[in-house]
């Protein structure tokens, strides 16, 4: 009986981990994004994780996919879901050299 509960728990944990693994993560470290460009599907989350020792303010003014995460403290993460297909230009309002493009596809 204990073995079957352990196996059931392992299967459920594996499914949960697999569900979370689909989320793409953009790291912020050394005052830079971990990628200059990335493709994501419309409606799927993209996580912005601040691995840096300083705050960042990640934002986009791209039509249909506007967002502003505000001051994101070191160690914090925020998910963004894009509603419209197309290119999304992303910047850090604090560090102007931090730029990237997200290609949102249907």
N, C-alpha and C positions, 0 to 999 in steps of 0.2 A: 504494500500500500504506500509506504514512504517513497519507494522508488518511482512509482507512477506519478506521485505528486511532484517529485523533483523533476522528472522528465517533462511534465506539463508546464511547470514553471520555467524551465529552460527554453521550451518551445515558445512560450508567450514572450519571454524576455528577448529572444532572438527576433521575433516578429516586430516587437517594439523598436529594437535597435535598428532593424532594417528600415522601418518607416522613417526614423529620424535621419538615417544616413543619406536619404535622397536630398535633403536640404543642402544647398551650396553655402559655403562660408567664405566671406571676404575678411581677411585679417588686416588690421591696421597696426603696423609696427615700423619703427624707425621713421615715423612721419611719412609713410607710404602705404598704398594698398598692396595686397598680395598679388593682384592681377591688374593689368592695364585694361583688359576687356574680358567679358564673360558672357555666355549665352544662358538664359533662363527661360523657362516656359511661363507664359502668361498665367497668373493665378497661383504660381508656386512661390513659396517663401525663399528669400535670400537673406542670410544672416550676416550682419555687420558686427564683427567681434573686435573690440579694442584691446589688442595685446600690448599696446604701447604704454609708456610711463607718463604720458600726457593726455589730456582730454582731446577729443575731436568733435566736430560738428558736421556730420555727413548730411548732404542735401542734394536735391535735384530740382531744377525748374523746368525740366522737359515736359512739354504739354501732354497731359493725360496720365503722367506718372510723377507728379510733383510730390516731394516729401521733404521734411526737415526733421532730423532726429534730435536736434538741440544738442546741448553739451553732453557728450557720451564719456563717462568716467572710465579710467583704465580698469580693465577686467570685466566690463559690462558688454552685453550683446543685445542687439535689437533686430527683429525680423521685419523685412519689408516685402509686401506682395505687390506686384506690378499688374495693373488692370488693362493696359493698352500695349499692343505689339509695336515694336519700333526701337530705335536707339535711345537710350537714356544716358545723358551726360551727368556724371556724379562728381562732386567736389567735396573738399573739406573747407568750410567757411573760415576756419582758423589757420589752416596751412595751405595756401593757394597752389603749391606744387603738387598736392595730392589730387589727382584726376584719374578717372576711369570711365569706360563706356560699358553699359549693360545692353546687350542685344536681346530684347524680349520677343520671343517667338510664340506663335499660336500653337 
